[in-house]
Amino acid sequence: MVHLGRPTGTPGAPINVPVVLSSTFHQGGAIMYGRDGNPTWEAVEEVIGGLEGGEALLFGSGLAAIAAVMESLPVPGWIVVGGDAYNGTRRLLADVAGRGRLRFRTVDVTDAAATLDACSQMAGGPGRPSGQSGSFGSGGLLWLESPTNPLLDVIDLPALIEGAHLLGLDVVVDNTFCTPLLQRPLDMGADAVVHSATKLLSGHSDVVLGAVASNRPDVVTALAKRRSLHGAIAGPLEAWILLRGIRTLDVRLERSQANAAELARRLAGHPSVERVRFPGLVEHPGHELAGRLMKGFGTMVSFEVKGGAGAAEEVALGVRLMTAGTSLGGVETLIERRGRWEAEEHLPPGLLRLSVGIEAIEDLWADLDQALLGAPAGLL
Ligand SMILES: Cc1ncc(COP(=O)(O)O)c(C=O)c1O
C-alpha cells in the first residue's frame, strides 16, 4: 500500500510517480497510446494488484469496470446475482438482459443451497452454458458482494465460490465495501474482483474510478482488451489522486471501523432505533462468519428507525455534521435513507445507511443523537 507503485530509487529520482499527461508515446515502448496504457495508471494498478494478490486494471468508474466484465462474457451470458447487490449492478444487468445479451437470476445469497441451486439450473441445461470451452464466463457467472449493499448481510464467499466452480461457473466478487485489507476474494478462489475505487480506495470523495483484479492471465487480457475497445479509461490526474489516497487506506480504515463499531453499539441502545445491521454486533446473523472471513467488520452501518421512511428522511436531513448524501468510503461521514433508488424495492422502510468517516466519535454521536431525537439546533 505504501511502497508499491514507486519509481525506482535512483539518486535524485522523485519518490512519487508523476501525473503523465500524454495521449501518445514514442513508438517502440510498451505503451503506445493513451487509451491502452499510462504510467500513472500502472503505478496505481501495481498497488491494487499487489493488495488483491493479482493483476489490476484501472477503469473510468466502478460501473465501467463492472460493465467490462459483463461485456467480456460470451453472448448470451448467464449470471446469478445477489438480490441485495449494488443497485447499479442490478440495473445494468436488467438493461443488458433487456437487449438480449445475457440472462440473469436474482437470489438470496445468504442461502448457499438456494444460490447453488440457481447456479446449477442456469448451468448445463438445454441451450445453457456447458463451461466446456473454459473461456471466462462460458459456464456462467456468479456475482457476489459481501457484506451486501445496503443490508450488510455477510456471505460465505469460500463455500459459494467452491460450489459455483464445481458447477462450471466463474465467480466475480465486488470487494468495494471491504477493500483487500479486510478481505481478499482471489485468495478464496474468486476469478476476478471489481472495485468502485471512488469509495474507500481513494477515500476522499474526490474522484470517480474503478478497478478489476484477477490472477487469471486470460481474464486480465480479456478485460484489458475490453477497456481499450470500449474506452472506459481513467484520466491520469484522477489515477494520481487515487494513488495518493490509497497510501493511507489502512489508517483511514482503522479509524472509520472503530467509529462504525461504536456508533452501531450506541444505535442498538437508542430508543428511536428499531434494528441495527452491522456485522460487528454479536447479534448480527453474519457476525461469526464475518469474524472468520474478514479482518475487520467494515465502515458501513445500516439501521432502521421507528416511524418508517418519513422518519428516516427526517433523520437524514436533520444531521448537521454528517452529510446527507449517497456514496461511501470517504473521510467524512455520510448518511442516506435507502429505498429511494430504483431496484431497492426489497428494502425495509426506515432504512438508513451510514458510511462512517474518521471524525471524532463524540462529535458523530452528538450529531446522530440530535438528529434521531429531533433536537433543536445549536447542539454542535
Ligand atoms: C458496491 C459498489 N460497487 C460498484 C459501485 C459503482 O461504482 P462507481 O460509482 O465508481 O461507478 C458502487 C457505487 O456506489 C458500489 O457501492
The ligand as an ORCA input file, in Angstrom:
! r2SCAN-3c Opt
* xyz 0 1
  C     -20.535     -1.833     -4.089
  C     -20.442     -0.903     -5.274
  N     -19.978     -1.371     -6.444
  C     -19.882     -0.578     -7.520
  C     -20.284      0.750     -7.497
  C     -20.185      1.583     -8.752
  O     -19.046      2.371     -8.704
  P     -18.905      3.824     -9.387
  O     -19.919      4.718     -8.733
  O     -17.479      4.184     -9.104
  O     -19.187      3.649    -10.841
  C     -20.759      1.285     -6.303
  C     -21.200      2.696     -6.253
  O     -21.907      3.117     -5.380
  C     -20.853      0.438     -5.157
  O     -21.327      0.886     -3.996
*
